[in-house]
Amino acid sequence: MALEIEQFMCRSDNFGILIHDAETGETALIDAPEERAILEAVERTGWRPTMILTTHHHPDHVEANLALKERFGLAIVGPAAEAPRIPGIDRKVREGDTVRVGRQEARVIETPGHTAGHVSYHFADAGVAFTADTLFSLGCGRLFECKPPVMLASLRKLAALPLDTVIHCGHEYTEANARFALSIDPTNSALKERAAKVSRLRAEGKPTLPTTLAAEMATNPFLRWHDPVIRRNLGMENASDEAVFTEIRKRKDIF
């Protein structure tokens, strides 16, 4: 059976996510941004969580850890590199470790950049990856704790996943990201079409996620450091991948 996913809004722009293995009934949360919204989702679905898969230590991803642990007695999994900063952590995971939610298995991928210990979770059989604040729809996370080469290496890992992988991210940033993407890749027809679709969805109050890796590879400038058109637009035709990525991130920071 496929992994069932309930995506919902938390706080102002965070996504909350419940994942459920229908065969065993086991349920996990991807991060814990807000207790109230999560409890409403649990009530709506009837899925009682037994685990939180934490991606990184930022408060808007771990705020409800302890309250949910007290309420449900759940286990908290999170990156070993950030363990002291993750409330209630029970299990510390590293690159290549696996985590099971019922019969569904996720591989832990270390994806530092936004924070120094950020991890993503890839459920290969279900064809889905939870990338939180590393890879966004049409963007990537701000570099709060690492230099650009670290984030570039993390994005290369994610770009190597199967193209049909469904991507769930941590925030609803797609519309703003699309505006920036068009500023450096204005002739990309796939990007223009996608930006128009995103605008329609947001005007209707609908989420722009999930996305797919194929869509991101075609339209997300942070996965297109190699693209000759973007390089020409930046005046960096012969620059290194690292230099191009660094310039794109720099421009987004002040956009």
Secondary structure as UniProt FT lines:
FT   STRAND          3..10
FT   TURN            11..13
FT   STRAND          14..21
FT   TURN            22..24
FT   STRAND          27..30
FT   HELIX           35..45
FT   STRAND          51..53
FT   HELIX           59..62
FT   TURN            63..64
FT   HELIX           65..72
FT   STRAND          75..79
FT   HELIX           80..85
FT   TURN            87..88
FT   STRAND          91..93
FT   TURN            95..96
FT   STRAND          98..101
FT   TURN            102..103
FT   STRAND          104..110
FT   TURN            116..117
FT   STRAND          119..123
FT   TURN            124..127
FT   STRAND          128..132
FT   TURN            133..134
FT   STRAND          135..136
FT   TURN            137..138
FT   STRAND          139..140
FT   HELIX           148..159
FT   TURN            163..164
FT   STRAND          166..169
FT   HELIX           174..184
FT   TURN            186..187
FT   HELIX           189..203
FT   TURN            204..205
FT   STRAND          211..212
FT   HELIX           213..219
FT   HELIX           221..223
FT   TURN            225..226
FT   HELIX           228..234
FT   TURN            237..238
FT   HELIX           241..253
//
